[in-house]
Amino acid sequence: MRLLVMFDLPVLTSDDKREYRKFKKYLEKNGYLMLQESVYCKLALNNSVAISYENSLEQNKPKRGLVFLLKLTENQFGSMRYIVGDKQTEIIDSEDRFLEL
């Protein structure tokens, strides 16, 4: 199971920017991988682990802005289509639980 976290946070004031950086650092520190700007993903071994990740996100959410959480099965995540334009990117396309970068 994968958790997909998408967020849209304001960055108008210095407090907003601080909250944005704090939330991004929380995600990175807790093992979320950035798929693109403001979209992060994390592997959960089962639904009870996913629920604990959800609770942790709820406790660390920013004061303002929107945070979306979507639970996907491995098959749903694996069927994601990548449509790449002119810019070539390095895409990690694997169902492995451990990626060596």
NORLINHU-V685466 format. One record per helix or strand of 3 or more residues. SS is the DSSP state (a for helix, b for strand). FROM is the first residue (numbers start at 1). TO is the last residue. If there is no record, write none. Layout:
# NORLINHU-V685466
SS&FROM&TO ; SS&FROM&TO
This chain:
# NORLINHU-V685466
b&2&8 ; a&14&29 ; b&33&36 ; b&39&43 ; a&47&59 ; b&66&72 ; a&74&78
